[in-house]
Amino acid sequence: MIGVCLCGACGRMGRVLVRKIAEQEDMRLVAAVEARGTPFAGKDAGEVAGAGRLGVEVVGAERLEEVLRRSGARVMVDFTVAESAVANVEAASRVGVPVVVGTTGFSPEQLEKLREAVRRGNIPAVVSPNMAVGVNIFFKVVSELARRLGKEYDVEVVEIHHRGKLDAPSGTALRAARIVAEARGAQVRVGRGEGKGARGGEVVIHSLRGGDVVGEHTVVFAGPGERIELTHRAHGREAFAEGVLKAVRFVVERGRPGEILGMEEVLGLRDA
C-alpha cells in the first residue's frame, strides 16, 4: 500500500486528488497538508473534498516534516505554489520521502533549489508542469512537428486558463514553446509587447485568463499557404489526477534516487 502525503489538499486540484486516491486499491491518503494558518486545519480531508470521512486531519505546512515522519508516507505529492513547493520538497528530502510535484511557476533559482534538495536527500522525484497523459503525448507531437517543419513555419502558443490561475504563461505553454525553441535554436518570447513590426524566428506565447476554463493550449505552425494547429483541451482536473496517480506509482517503484524525472519517463515516451 502506498501511503500518500498530499500538500495543497484543499485546493482545486487537491480535492480532486483526495477523491481519486480514496478510490485506489493500492494507495491511501495518510496526510493532508495546507498552507500555514489554514482555516481547514483540524477538518477531515475527505469531508472537505467531498469523498466522505477518511480519518485524515488537515494540518498546516509548519507540521509537514512531523506528519511525514509519523504517517508512514511513501511519497509526497505537491500541488501548492512555487515558494511553498520548494520548502515542502526540502522537508521531504530531510525525511527521505520521494516526491511528485505538479506545482508550476518556478523561477530558475527555485528549480535549482528543488534539484539540490532532491540530490541532498538522495530521493526519487517526478516534476512536471502538466501530468495529464494527453498533454504529454501533445508535447511529443509538438516536438515531432518542430523537427519536421522548417523555419519558414512561424510558431506561436496560445493558452487560456480560469481567472484564478496565478502564473502566466502556464507551465504547459512554456514547456511547449521551449520544445520548439530547442529544436530550432530559437528564443521564447512572452507576449508581443507594444508597437508593430515583422516577427523574427522567436516562439511567442500568448496567455488568456477568464471564467472557469480548466486549461487549453494551442500551438500554431503557420507556413506559406497552410497552417497546422495542435490543441489540447482539459475537460476537467481528473485528466491531471490520472497522470499524478501514474507518477506516484512510478516514483515509488522505479524512481531514481537523487534524480528528477518527468512524465516522459513515467509514460515511457523518452525513446518512443
N, C-alpha and C positions, 0 to 999 in steps of 0.2 A: 504494500500500500504506500502510495506517495503522499506524504503529508505536505500541504502547500501553505505557505505564509503569503498572504496577499496584501500588498501595500497599495493604498488607493481603493480600498474595498467598498467604499460607499459612493464613489464617483459613478459616472455613466457606465464606463467600461467595467469598473469593479463590480457593480451589481450584476451585470450580465455574467461575469466570470464566476461569481459566487453561485449563481443558479446553475451554470454549466458544470462546475466542479462537483456540486451536490448530486448531479445525475450520473457521474462516472463510477464505475465499479473498481477502478484501480487507483483512485486518488480521493483524498478528502481534504477539506479546509481545516487546518489546525490553528491558524492565527489570522486575524484581520486587523490591519493597521491603517490608521488615518492620520491626518496632519496633527501636529501638536495642538492641544486645546480643542480638539474636535467636539462638536455638540453630540456626536454619535457615541462617544465613549461610554462603555458600560452596556450598550444595547447589543442585542444578538444580531450578528452579521446576516444570518439567514433571514430574519424577520425584516431587517432593513431592505434587503434585496428582493423580498417577496418570495423567498424559497422555503418559508416555514422555519421553525426554530431548529438551529443546528448546534446549539450549545457552545458557540464560539463568540466570545465577547470582543467587541471593537475596542482597541486601545490606541492611544496617541503614539506618534512616532518616537517620542522620548523613551518609550519602553520597548522599542524594536529589538534591540540586542537581547534584552531579557527574555522576550517571548520566543525569539529564535532558539535560545538555549533550552528553554523548558518545554517547548511544544513538540520537539522532535521533528521539526520541519526538515524535509529533504530538499526543498527548493523554495526560493523566494521569488515571487512574481511582482514586478513593479509597474504600475500604471499611475504615476503621480505627475510631478513637474520636474524639470531638469535638475534644479538645485537639490530638491528632496531626493531624487533618484540617486544622485551621486552619494549623498550621505547614507542612504539605505544600502547601496551596494558596498560601501566601506564597512558598514556594520555586519553585513553578511560575510564579507571577507574575513573579518576578525573571528567570526564563529565557524567559518569553514563551510558555509552553505552555498550550493550552486545558485545561480540567478538567471532569470528570464526577464528581460527589460523591454517593454514596448513603449516606454515614455519617449517623447520626441522633444525637439527644440534645444538640443545640447549645443553649447559653444565648443570650439576646438579644445579649449582648455578643460572644459568639463569632460569631454570624451577622453582626454588623456588621463584625467583623474580616475575615470572608470577603468581604463586599461591598467593603470598602476595598481588599483585596488584588486583587480582580478589576478594580476601577476603576484602581488604581495601575498594574497591569501591562497594562491595556487588553486583557485576554484574554477570549475567549468562555467561558461556563460554563453547565453544566446542573447544578442541585442539586435533589434530590428525596428525600423520606423513603421513597419506595417507587417503584421503577421498573417494576414488573410492569404489563403492558398492561391486564390485567383490573382491577387496583386503580384505575387512573386513570379507567377507564370507571365504576367503582364511585363514585369521587369525583363524577363528572359526574351520576350518577343521584341521589346524596345531595343535591347542590346543587338539582336539579330538585324533589325531594320537599320540601326545606326551603322552597322558594319557593311551592310549590303548596298545602302543608298549613298550616292556620292554627295559631296559638299554643295552641289547645286540645289540640294533639298534643304530649305531652311527649316529649323526645328524650334517649336515653341511649346511650352507646357502650360495648361490651364487647369487650375484646381479650385473646387468650391467645397466649403465646409459650413457647418452650423455657426450661428452668430457667436457662440460662446467659446469657440476654439481659440486658444491663447497664442499659438505660434503661427507665423505666416512668413514664408511659404511653409506648407506642410512638409514633414519629413519624407513623405512618399514622393511629393513633387520634386524635392531636392535630389532624392535618390535617382529618380527617372532622368532628371536633367544631367546629373553627373555621369550617369551611364553613357549618355550620348556624347557629352563633352569629352570624356576619357577616350572614347572610340575615335574621336575626330581631332583630338588635341586642341579643343576649343575652350572657351571660358563660359561659366554660368553667370547669367545676369538676372537680377530680381527686379522686374518691372522695367518699363520703357523710359520712365523719367519724363521730364518736361521737354518740350521742343519737338521738332521733326527732323527727319533725315533718314538716309538709307541705313538699313540694318547691316551688320557685319556677319561674321561667322559664328557669333555667340549663340548660346542656347538661353532663351528668355523664359522666365516663369511669371505667370500672372495669377494672383490669388483673389478669390471672391469669398466673402463671408456673409451669411444670411440664413434666416429661418432655422430649420431643424435638419438640414442636409447632413447625412452621416459622413459622406465622403465621395467625391467624384474627381477623377483625374483623366485628362486627355492629353496625349502627346500628338502634335500635328507635324507631319513631314510634308512640307509644301514645295513641290518641284515644278519644273516647266511643264505646263499643260495638265498637271494632275496633283492630287493631294491624298495622302493617307492619314486618317485619324484613328488612333487607337485609344479606346476609352474603357476604363474600369469604373463601375458604379457599385458602391456598397449599399445593399438594401437594408442592412441592419448590422448591429455590432456583433451579432452571432458569428458572422463570417470571420471577424478578427479572433473571436474566442476559440473557434475551432483550431485555428493556427497556433494559438497560445497553448492549447492542450497538447498538440503535437510537439511543440518546443519543450514543454515541461517533461514529457516522456523522454525526449531525445537527450536533454541536458543531464538527466539522471542516469540514463543507460549508456549513452555514447559521447557525452561531452568530454572535452579535452581540458584537463586541469591547467589553469593559468592562461587559457586562450579564450578570446571572444569569437564566437562563430555567429553566422547569420542564418536566415531561413533558407538560403541556398543549400546549406549542409543539411538542415532539418528535413527538407523536401527532396534531397538528392539531386538538386539541379546544377550543382557546381560543374560537373563534367558532362552534363546531358547535352 
